[in-house]
Amino acid sequence: MKKANNSAEEQIENITTEITKLISFLQTDKNNELNRRKLLILVGKRRMYLNYLKKNKTKDYFKIIKKLNIVG
């Protein structure tokens, strides 16, 4: 995951790719508590960015939800 000063949209995309990787890993190793915790933290961060977009940039919010196929 990139740690640059990106826009909220770019952060959401980066976090979503990381979440996808963790989900695929956890499907093979269901008992990995460390990665499960990391997944929950990333989902929370993504939700924070999505809430920001929904409040401040509604058009961008709906665009990124549709692009990444996220249930908002």
ZIWOUR-V199691 format. One record per pair of residues at least 12 apart in sequence whose ideal C-beta (glycine too) atoms are under 7 Angstrom apart, sorted by the first residue. I is the first residue (numbers start at 0). J is the second residue. D is the distance in whole Angstrom. If there is no record, write none. Layout:
I:J:D ; I:J:D
This chain:
0:13:5 ; 0:14:7 ; 0:17:5 ; 1:13:5 ; 7:48:5 ; 7:51:6 ; 7:52:5 ; 8:59:6 ; 8:63:5 ; 10:48:5 ; 11:45:6 ; 11:48:5 ; 11:49:6 ; 11:63:6 ; 12:67:7 ; 14:41:5 ; 14:44:6 ; 14:45:4 ; 15:45:7 ; 15:67:5 ; 17:41:6 ; 18:38:6 ; 18:41:5 ; 18:42:6 ; 18:45:7 ; 21:34:6 ; 21:37:6 ; 21:38:5 ; 22:38:7 ; 25:38:7 ; 49:71:6
